[in-house]
Structures are given as C-alpha cells and as structure tokens.
Amino acid sequence: MTLGAGAYEYCYVPETDYLKPYSKDTTLYRIAADGNAMKVLAKYAPAIAGIAASGDPELGANTLEDICHKGFLPFEPEKLWQAVEELSELAVE
C-alpha cells in the first residue's frame, strides 16, 4: 500500500486487551509491579508472591505457567491456577 501526502485516520480493534494484561504468560516481575495483582497472588500462593516481591532475577523472569512446572517450590498448582483466573479478570487503568 502506498499513501500520498495527507491526513489519515485509522480505526481498529486491538487483538490484546490492554485493560486486562494478566494471564498465565505474565512474569512475576510484572505482577510484582502491581499492588492489586500481588494481593491476588498472595491470596492463593503466598510463597510465589513472596518470590515475586523479593525481586529475584532468576525466578522473577518466569511466567506463572513456568512457575507451575517447578515442583520444588512450595505451592499448590490448583491454587496457582485459581490465581491466574482471578488475575485474568483484574483490570488496570
């Protein structure tokens, strides 16, 4: 497509819902930056919330799905998935 000089207006619907940014693919770093998201995570998986709050560079880069597959961490996988469900409904401004 080639456009000439002029003013153009584009309207589109984004593929990503930017008001609900959390999913199983969200990193612990991202969650740690939002107090409301940390409250949700702490409700279901307090140990994981503690890891997120610690700023650990190795574990902080993991997504919630990655964390679920780390059997050595003290959490219940079904509780973490409950947190993921609630986080996915959490809207930010």
Buried (B, 14 or more C-beta within 10 A) or exposed (E): EEEEEEEEEEEEEEEEEEEEBBBBEBBBBBBBEBEEBBEBBBEBBEBBBBBBBEEBEEBBEBBBBBBBEEEEBEBEEEBBBBBBEBBBEBEEE
